[in-house]
Amino acid sequence: MSEPQASTLAQTLADIEESSSVILNQGIPRLMAALADPEALQDVLVDIGEELAHILYHIRDAKYYGYVVERVESSSG
């Protein structure tokens, strides 16, 4: 792996870690607190979905992990 690709991959993994941390440290507590309020629950689920979309973007953007996307797409069809 060339140095620019390694740097990109390191940044990708850091961004994935950040989104994972947001889900774990903010999303899950908010989710538990919102269980009795359908409107609040919907908002939390959307916010968690946005973080998941951010993670997916980075997985797709990291050419090194292209096989992961291919594997998931081929197993869902």
Secondary structure, 3 states (H helix, E strand, C coil): CCHHHHHHHHHHHHHHHHHHHHHHHHHHHHHHHCCCCHHHHHHHHHHHHHHHHHHHHHHHHCHHHHHHHHHHHHHCC
